[in-house]
Amino acid sequence: MNEIIKNRDYNQTIIWEGDLKDDCTAKWSGLMLRAEWMDEDYWWWCVYDNLNNDIQIDSSNEYDERFIGGEVARSKAEEIAKEY
């Protein structure tokens, strides 16, 4: 577990790539953040730990609330990643 922590650089800026209006990804500190427009204004998001067998840390599927808009989804993914 200590080796995993050593490989993380929390000083990096989170930079989203792809279509911010449809499907985008950010790689940050050994994590992968994803956000994708699903239907109407609803967005799905997820955070994976790429340095720990790509385990899923959290996603919008775990919440009763709907995440409306890409900016809201990306912001929640970033919040979860930083807390992790």
Backbone as XML, in Angstrom:
<?xml version="1.0"?>
<chain id="A" units="angstrom">
  <residue number="1" name="MET">
    <atom name="N" x="0.825" y="-1.200" z="0.000"/>
    <atom name="CA" x="0.000" y="0.000" z="0.000"/>
    <atom name="C" x="0.865" y="1.259" z="0.000"/>
  </residue>
  <residue number="2" name="ASN">
    <atom name="N" x="1.984" y="1.274" z="0.715"/>
    <atom name="CA" x="2.855" y="2.454" z="0.759"/>
    <atom name="C" x="3.422" y="2.791" z="-0.608"/>
  </residue>
  <residue number="3" name="GLU">
    <atom name="N" x="3.709" y="1.767" z="-1.434"/>
    <atom name="CA" x="4.208" y="2.035" z="-2.775"/>
    <atom name="C" x="3.174" y="2.766" z="-3.605"/>
  </residue>
  <residue number="4" name="ILE">
    <atom name="N" x="1.915" y="2.431" z="-3.435"/>
    <atom name="CA" x="0.844" y="3.099" z="-4.170"/>
    <atom name="C" x="0.819" y="4.578" z="-3.812"/>
  </residue>
  <residue number="5" name="ILE">
    <atom name="N" x="0.908" y="4.890" z="-2.544"/>
    <atom name="CA" x="0.872" y="6.284" z="-2.090"/>
    <atom name="C" x="2.070" y="7.060" z="-2.629"/>
  </residue>
  <residue number="6" name="LYS">
    <atom name="N" x="3.244" y="6.452" z="-2.658"/>
    <atom name="CA" x="4.448" y="7.128" z="-3.131"/>
    <atom name="C" x="4.343" y="7.542" z="-4.589"/>
  </residue>
  <residue number="7" name="ASN">
    <atom name="N" x="3.548" y="6.842" z="-5.373"/>
    <atom name="CA" x="3.435" y="7.134" z="-6.798"/>
    <atom name="C" x="2.415" y="8.226" z="-7.114"/>
  </residue>
  <residue number="8" name="ARG">
    <atom name="N" x="1.800" y="8.788" z="-6.125"/>
    <atom name="CA" x="0.776" y="9.804" z="-6.349"/>
    <atom name="C" x="1.371" y="11.211" z="-6.220"/>
  </residue>
  <residue number="9" name="ASP">
    <atom name="N" x="0.999" y="12.073" z="-7.155"/>
    <atom name="CA" x="1.434" y="13.465" z="-7.135"/>
    <atom name="C" x="0.184" y="14.337" z="-7.032"/>
  </residue>
  <residue number="10" name="TYR">
    <atom name="N" x="-0.150" y="14.727" z="-5.805"/>
    <atom name="CA" x="-1.376" y="15.485" z="-5.566"/>
    <atom name="C" x="-1.244" y="16.960" z="-5.946"/>
  </residue>
  <residue number="11" name="ASN">
    <atom name="N" x="-0.069" y="17.367" z="-6.404"/>
    <atom name="CA" x="0.130" y="18.758" z="-6.799"/>
    <atom name="C" x="-0.222" y="19.004" z="-8.261"/>
  </residue>
  <residue number="12" name="GLN">
    <atom name="N" x="-0.525" y="17.949" z="-8.988"/>
    <atom name="CA" x="-0.905" y="18.097" z="-10.386"/>
    <atom name="C" x="-2.254" y="18.792" z="-10.492"/>
  </residue>
  <residue number="13" name="THR">
    <atom name="N" x="-2.469" y="19.450" z="-11.610"/>
    <atom name="CA" x="-3.758" y="20.050" z="-11.916"/>
    <atom name="C" x="-4.636" y="18.985" z="-12.578"/>
  </residue>
  <residue number="14" name="ILE">
    <atom name="N" x="-5.903" y="18.968" z="-12.248"/>
    <atom name="CA" x="-6.828" y="18.036" z="-12.903"/>
    <atom name="C" x="-7.230" y="18.644" z="-14.242"/>
  </residue>
  <residue number="15" name="ILE">
    <atom name="N" x="-6.893" y="17.931" z="-15.324"/>
    <atom name="CA" x="-7.194" y="18.415" z="-16.676"/>
    <atom name="C" x="-8.109" y="17.402" z="-17.364"/>
  </residue>
  <residue number="16" name="TRP">
    <atom name="N" x="-9.284" y="17.868" z="-17.728"/>
    <atom name="CA" x="-10.262" y="17.017" z="-18.406"/>
    <atom name="C" x="-9.992" y="17.016" z="-19.898"/>
  </residue>
  <residue number="17" name="GLU">
    <atom name="N" x="-10.070" y="15.835" z="-20.505"/>
    <atom name="CA" x="-9.861" y="15.682" z="-21.939"/>
    <atom name="C" x="-11.096" y="15.050" z="-22.560"/>
  </residue>
  <residue number="18" name="GLY">
    <atom name="N" x="-11.267" y="15.275" z="-23.842"/>
    <atom name="CA" x="-12.434" y="14.738" z="-24.538"/>
    <atom name="C" x="-13.489" y="15.820" z="-24.696"/>
  </residue>
  <residue number="19" name="ASP">
    <atom name="N" x="-14.681" y="15.394" z="-25.019"/>
    <atom name="CA" x="-15.792" y="16.312" z="-25.253"/>
    <atom name="C" x="-16.464" y="16.646" z="-23.922"/>
  </residue>
  <residue number="20" name="LEU">
    <atom name="N" x="-16.250" y="17.839" z="-23.422"/>
    <atom name="CA" x="-16.816" y="18.238" z="-22.129"/>
    <atom name="C" x="-18.340" y="18.314" z="-22.161"/>
  </residue>
  <residue number="21" name="LYS">
    <atom name="N" x="-18.925" y="18.256" z="-23.347"/>
    <atom name="CA" x="-20.382" y="18.288" z="-23.464"/>
    <atom name="C" x="-20.972" y="16.887" z="-23.630"/>
  </residue>
  <residue number="22" name="ASP">
    <atom name="N" x="-20.123" y="15.841" z="-23.589"/>
    <atom name="CA" x="-20.638" y="14.492" z="-23.805"/>
    <atom name="C" x="-19.906" y="13.447" z="-22.972"/>
  </residue>
  <residue number="23" name="ASP">
    <atom name="N" x="-18.629" y="13.242" z="-23.185"/>
    <atom name="CA" x="-17.890" y="12.157" z="-22.555"/>
    <atom name="C" x="-16.449" y="12.611" z="-22.362"/>
  </residue>
  <residue number="24" name="CYS">
    <atom name="N" x="-16.001" y="12.696" z="-21.120"/>
    <atom name="CA" x="-14.657" y="13.197" z="-20.872"/>
    <atom name="C" x="-13.971" y="12.416" z="-19.748"/>
  </residue>
  <residue number="25" name="THR">
    <atom name="N" x="-12.648" y="12.523" z="-19.730"/>
    <atom name="CA" x="-11.816" y="11.779" z="-18.788"/>
    <atom name="C" x="-10.702" y="12.681" z="-18.295"/>
  </residue>
  <residue number="26" name="ALA">
    <atom name="N" x="-10.322" y="12.484" z="-17.037"/>
    <atom name="CA" x="-9.152" y="13.164" z="-16.490"/>
    <atom name="C" x="-8.313" y="12.124" z="-15.748"/>
  </residue>
  <residue number="27" name="LYS">
    <atom name="N" x="-7.008" y="12.201" z="-15.923"/>
    <atom name="CA" x="-6.100" y="11.337" z="-15.174"/>
    <atom name="C" x="-5.348" y="12.232" z="-14.203"/>
  </residue>
  <residue number="28" name="TRP">
    <atom name="N" x="-5.393" y="11.851" z="-12.921"/>
    <atom name="CA" x="-4.809" y="12.705" z="-11.877"/>
    <atom name="C" x="-4.297" y="11.829" z="-10.740"/>
  </residue>
  <residue number="29" name="SER">
    <atom name="N" x="-3.033" y="11.937" z="-10.440"/>
    <atom name="CA" x="-2.423" y="11.286" z="-9.275"/>
    <atom name="C" x="-2.711" y="9.792" z="-9.205"/>
  </residue>
  <residue number="30" name="GLY">
    <atom name="N" x="-2.666" y="9.126" z="-10.346"/>
    <atom name="CA" x="-2.926" y="7.693" z="-10.372"/>
    <atom name="C" x="-4.391" y="7.334" z="-10.362"/>
  </residue>
  <residue number="31" name="LEU">
    <atom name="N" x="-5.250" y="8.335" z="-10.479"/>
    <atom name="CA" x="-6.695" y="8.106" z="-10.526"/>
    <atom name="C" x="-7.205" y="8.455" z="-11.917"/>
  </residue>
  <residue number="32" name="MET">
    <atom name="N" x="-8.314" y="7.835" z="-12.300"/>
    <atom name="CA" x="-8.978" y="8.206" z="-13.540"/>
    <atom name="C" x="-10.384" y="8.666" z="-13.190"/>
  </residue>
  <residue number="33" name="LEU">
    <atom name="N" x="-10.718" y="9.868" z="-13.611"/>
    <atom name="CA" x="-12.036" y="10.447" z="-13.386"/>
    <atom name="C" x="-12.768" y="10.443" z="-14.718"/>
  </residue>
  <residue number="34" name="ARG">
    <atom name="N" x="-14.021" y="10.020" z="-14.712"/>
    <atom name="CA" x="-14.811" y="10.005" z="-15.926"/>
    <atom name="C" x="-16.134" y="10.708" z="-15.692"/>
  </residue>
  <residue number="35" name="ALA">
    <atom name="N" x="-16.635" y="11.343" z="-16.728"/>
    <atom name="CA" x="-17.960" y="11.961" z="-16.693"/>
    <atom name="C" x="-18.578" y="11.786" z="-18.074"/>
  </residue>
  <residue number="36" name="GLU">
    <atom name="N" x="-19.858" y="11.415" z="-18.088"/>
    <atom name="CA" x="-20.510" y="11.152" z="-19.365"/>
    <atom name="C" x="-21.981" y="11.562" z="-19.312"/>
  </residue>
  <residue number="37" name="TRP">
    <atom name="N" x="-22.413" y="12.272" z="-20.362"/>
    <atom name="CA" x="-23.802" y="12.657" z="-20.491"/>
    <atom name="C" x="-24.606" y="11.406" z="-20.806"/>
  </residue>
  <residue number="38" name="MET">
    <atom name="N" x="-25.708" y="11.203" z="-20.070"/>
    <atom name="CA" x="-26.507" y="9.995" z="-20.244"/>
    <atom name="C" x="-27.807" y="10.280" z="-20.996"/>
  </residue>
  <residue number="39" name="ASP">
    <atom name="N" x="-28.699" y="11.040" z="-20.408"/>
    <atom name="CA" x="-29.942" y="11.413" z="-21.070"/>
    <atom name="C" x="-30.493" y="12.657" z="-20.395"/>
  </residue>
  <residue number="40" name="GLU">
    <atom name="N" x="-31.335" y="13.375" z="-21.125"/>
    <atom name="CA" x="-31.835" y="14.669" z="-20.655"/>
    <atom name="C" x="-30.637" y="15.479" z="-20.167"/>
  </residue>
  <residue number="41" name="ASP">
    <atom name="N" x="-30.663" y="15.955" z="-18.926"/>
    <atom name="CA" x="-29.525" y="16.701" z="-18.393"/>
    <atom name="C" x="-28.708" y="15.872" z="-17.405"/>
  </residue>
  <residue number="42" name="TYR">
    <atom name="N" x="-29.052" y="14.596" z="-17.263"/>
    <atom name="CA" x="-28.412" y="13.718" z="-16.295"/>
    <atom name="C" x="-27.021" y="13.299" z="-16.764"/>
  </residue>
  <residue number="43" name="TRP">
    <atom name="N" x="-26.050" y="13.383" z="-15.845"/>
    <atom name="CA" x="-24.680" y="12.952" z="-16.120"/>
    <atom name="C" x="-24.260" y="11.873" z="-15.140"/>
  </residue>
  <residue number="44" name="TRP">
    <atom name="N" x="-23.504" y="10.906" z="-15.646"/>
    <atom name="CA" x="-22.876" y="9.861" z="-14.843"/>
    <atom name="C" x="-21.426" y="10.262" z="-14.638"/>
  </residue>
  <residue number="45" name="TRP">
    <atom name="N" x="-20.877" y="9.947" z="-13.463"/>
    <atom name="CA" x="-19.455" y="10.170" z="-13.215"/>
    <atom name="C" x="-18.913" y="8.993" z="-12.411"/>
  </residue>
  <residue number="46" name="CYS">
    <atom name="N" x="-17.598" y="8.800" z="-12.473"/>
    <atom name="CA" x="-16.968" y="7.704" z="-11.749"/>
    <atom name="C" x="-15.497" y="8.049" z="-11.517"/>
  </residue>
  <residue number="47" name="VAL">
    <atom name="N" x="-14.936" y="7.521" z="-10.427"/>
    <atom name="CA" x="-13.509" y="7.691" z="-10.124"/>
    <atom name="C" x="-12.919" y="6.300" z="-9.896"/>
  </residue>
  <residue number="48" name="TYR">
    <atom name="N" x="-11.816" y="6.015" z="-10.598"/>
    <atom name="CA" x="-11.115" y="4.738" z="-10.488"/>
    <atom name="C" x="-9.701" y="4.968" z="-9.964"/>
  </residue>
  <residue number="49" name="ASP">
    <atom name="N" x="-9.164" y="4.003" z="-9.260"/>
    <atom name="CA" x="-7.780" y="4.042" z="-8.791"/>
    <atom name="C" x="-6.935" y="3.186" z="-9.725"/>
  </residue>
  <residue number="50" name="ASN">
    <atom name="N" x="-6.225" y="3.828" z="-10.644"/>
    <atom name="CA" x="-5.410" y="3.106" z="-11.614"/>
    <atom name="C" x="-4.184" y="2.441" z="-10.993"/>
  </residue>
  <residue number="51" name="LEU">
    <atom name="N" x="-3.772" y="2.892" z="-9.830"/>
    <atom name="CA" x="-2.602" y="2.308" z="-9.176"/>
    <atom name="C" x="-2.978" y="1.180" z="-8.228"/>
  </residue>
  <residue number="52" name="ASN">
    <atom name="N" x="-4.256" y="0.871" z="-8.135"/>
    <atom name="CA" x="-4.720" y="-0.173" z="-7.242"/>
    <atom name="C" x="-5.741" y="-1.053" z="-7.985"/>
  </residue>
  <residue number="53" name="ASN">
    <atom name="N" x="-5.255" y="-1.687" z="-9.059"/>
    <atom name="CA" x="-6.067" y="-2.618" z="-9.853"/>
    <atom name="C" x="-7.326" y="-1.989" z="-10.444"/>
  </residue>
  <residue number="54" name="ASP">
    <atom name="N" x="-7.285" y="-0.695" z="-10.707"/>
    <atom name="CA" x="-8.411" y="0.030" z="-11.319"/>
    <atom name="C" x="-9.712" y="-0.127" z="-10.541"/>
  </residue>
  <residue number="55" name="ILE">
    <atom name="N" x="-9.601" y="-0.227" z="-9.217"/>
    <atom name="CA" x="-10.822" y="-0.346" z="-8.422"/>
    <atom name="C" x="-11.659" y="0.922" z="-8.558"/>
  </residue>
  <residue number="56" name="GLN">
    <atom name="N" x="-12.957" y="0.752" z="-8.501"/>
    <atom name="CA" x="-13.854" y="1.898" z="-8.537"/>
    <atom name="C" x="-13.946" y="2.477" z="-7.136"/>
  </residue>
  <residue number="57" name="ILE">
    <atom name="N" x="-13.626" y="3.743" z="-7.000"/>
    <atom name="CA" x="-13.675" y="4.421" z="-5.710"/>
    <atom name="C" x="-15.102" y="4.862" z="-5.399"/>
  </residue>
  <residue number="58" name="ASP">
    <atom name="N" x="-15.745" y="5.474" z="-6.383"/>
    <atom name="CA" x="-17.105" y="5.987" z="-6.191"/>
    <atom name="C" x="-17.672" y="6.336" z="-7.561"/>
  </residue>
  <residue number="59" name="SER">
    <atom name="N" x="-18.993" y="6.404" z="-7.639"/>
    <atom name="CA" x="-19.635" y="6.830" z="-8.880"/>
    <atom name="C" x="-21.016" y="7.386" z="-8.566"/>
  </residue>
  <residue number="60" name="SER">
    <atom name="N" x="-21.588" y="8.039" z="-9.546"/>
    <atom name="CA" x="-22.932" y="8.603" z="-9.388"/>
    <atom name="C" x="-23.974" y="7.512" z="-9.171"/>
  </residue>
  <residue number="61" name="ASN">
    <atom name="N" x="-23.651" y="6.284" z="-9.532"/>
    <atom name="CA" x="-24.584" y="5.174" z="-9.329"/>
    <atom name="C" x="-24.845" y="4.904" z="-7.848"/>
  </residue>
  <residue number="62" name="GLU">
    <atom name="N" x="-23.983" y="5.399" z="-6.985"/>
    <atom name="CA" x="-24.104" y="5.163" z="-5.545"/>
    <atom name="C" x="-24.966" y="6.215" z="-4.843"/>
  </residue>
  <residue number="63" name="TYR">
    <atom name="N" x="-25.521" y="7.154" z="-5.592"/>
    <atom name="CA" x="-26.260" y="8.269" z="-5.011"/>
    <atom name="C" x="-27.696" y="8.283" z="-5.525"/>
  </residue>
  <residue number="64" name="ASP">
    <atom name="N" x="-28.607" y="8.711" z="-4.685"/>
    <atom name="CA" x="-30.003" y="8.865" z="-5.090"/>
    <atom name="C" x="-30.204" y="10.131" z="-5.915"/>
  </residue>
  <residue number="65" name="GLU">
    <atom name="N" x="-29.353" y="11.128" z="-5.693"/>
    <atom name="CA" x="-29.501" y="12.388" z="-6.413"/>
    <atom name="C" x="-29.044" y="12.244" z="-7.857"/>
  </residue>
  <residue number="66" name="ARG">
    <atom name="N" x="-29.571" y="13.096" z="-8.714"/>
    <atom name="CA" x="-29.155" y="13.138" z="-10.112"/>
    <atom name="C" x="-28.173" y="14.285" z="-10.266"/>
  </residue>
  <residue number="67" name="PHE">
    <atom name="N" x="-27.153" y="14.053" z="-11.032"/>
    <atom name="CA" x="-26.149" y="15.078" z="-11.290"/>
    <atom name="C" x="-26.484" y="15.708" z="-12.632"/>
  </residue>
  <residue number="68" name="ILE">
    <atom name="N" x="-26.924" y="16.956" z="-12.579"/>
    <atom name="CA" x="-27.420" y="17.654" z="-13.750"/>
    <atom name="C" x="-26.320" y="18.545" z="-14.313"/>
  </residue>
  <residue number="69" name="GLY">
    <atom name="N" x="-25.879" y="18.232" z="-15.517"/>
    <atom name="CA" x="-24.856" y="19.009" z="-16.200"/>
    <atom name="C" x="-23.456" y="18.458" z="-16.013"/>
  </residue>
  <residue number="70" name="GLY">
    <atom name="N" x="-22.651" y="18.638" z="-17.037"/>
    <atom name="CA" x="-21.280" y="18.143" z="-17.027"/>
    <atom name="C" x="-20.405" y="18.782" z="-15.977"/>
  </residue>
  <residue number="71" name="GLU">
    <atom name="N" x="-20.568" y="20.072" z="-15.770"/>
    <atom name="CA" x="-19.740" y="20.768" z="-14.783"/>
    <atom name="C" x="-19.995" y="20.221" z="-13.379"/>
  </residue>
  <residue number="72" name="VAL">
    <atom name="N" x="-21.243" y="19.946" z="-13.061"/>
    <atom name="CA" x="-21.596" y="19.395" z="-11.745"/>
    <atom name="C" x="-20.997" y="17.993" z="-11.591"/>
  </residue>
  <residue number="73" name="ALA">
    <atom name="N" x="-21.099" y="17.176" z="-12.630"/>
    <atom name="CA" x="-20.562" y="15.814" z="-12.580"/>
    <atom name="C" x="-19.046" y="15.827" z="-12.432"/>
  </residue>
  <residue number="74" name="ARG">
    <atom name="N" x="-18.375" y="16.660" z="-13.214"/>
    <atom name="CA" x="-16.911" y="16.746" z="-13.121"/>
    <atom name="C" x="-16.482" y="17.256" z="-11.753"/>
  </residue>
  <residue number="75" name="SER">
    <atom name="N" x="-17.196" y="18.220" z="-11.238"/>
    <atom name="CA" x="-16.875" y="18.778" z="-9.923"/>
    <atom name="C" x="-17.000" y="17.721" z="-8.825"/>
  </residue>
  <residue number="76" name="LYS">
    <atom name="N" x="-18.049" y="16.906" z="-8.884"/>
    <atom name="CA" x="-18.236" y="15.852" z="-7.881"/>
    <atom name="C" x="-17.133" y="14.802" z="-7.996"/>
  </residue>
  <residue number="77" name="ALA">
    <atom name="N" x="-16.775" y="14.413" z="-9.215"/>
    <atom name="CA" x="-15.691" y="13.452" z="-9.420"/>
    <atom name="C" x="-14.378" y="14.001" z="-8.845"/>
  </residue>
  <residue number="78" name="GLU">
    <atom name="N" x="-14.118" y="15.283" z="-9.073"/>
    <atom name="CA" x="-12.899" y="15.906" z="-8.543"/>
    <atom name="C" x="-12.931" y="15.927" z="-7.019"/>
  </residue>
  <residue number="79" name="GLU">
    <atom name="N" x="-14.063" y="16.239" z="-6.440"/>
    <atom name="CA" x="-14.216" y="16.262" z="-4.981"/>
    <atom name="C" x="-13.906" y="14.878" z="-4.390"/>
  </residue>
  <residue number="80" name="ILE">
    <atom name="N" x="-14.457" y="13.839" z="-4.981"/>
    <atom name="CA" x="-14.233" y="12.480" z="-4.502"/>
    <atom name="C" x="-12.766" y="12.101" z="-4.643"/>
  </residue>
  <residue number="81" name="ALA">
    <atom name="N" x="-12.168" y="12.432" z="-5.781"/>
    <atom name="CA" x="-10.754" y="12.108" z="-6.016"/>
    <atom name="C" x="-9.862" y="12.786" z="-4.989"/>
  </residue>
  <residue number="82" name="LYS">
    <atom name="N" x="-10.118" y="14.034" z="-4.700"/>
    <atom name="CA" x="-9.291" y="14.774" z="-3.738"/>
    <atom name="C" x="-9.486" y="14.253" z="-2.322"/>
  </residue>
  <residue number="83" name="GLU">
    <atom name="N" x="-10.691" y="13.832" z="-1.979"/>
    <atom name="CA" x="-10.939" y="13.253" z="-0.651"/>
    <atom name="C" x="-10.245" y="11.910" z="-0.495"/>
  </residue>
  <residue number="84" name="TYR">
    <atom name="N" x="-10.137" y="11.150" z="-1.596"/>
    <atom name="CA" x="-9.549" y="9.827" z="-1.574"/>
    <atom name="C" x="-8.066" y="9.919" z="-1.254"/>
  </residue>
</chain>
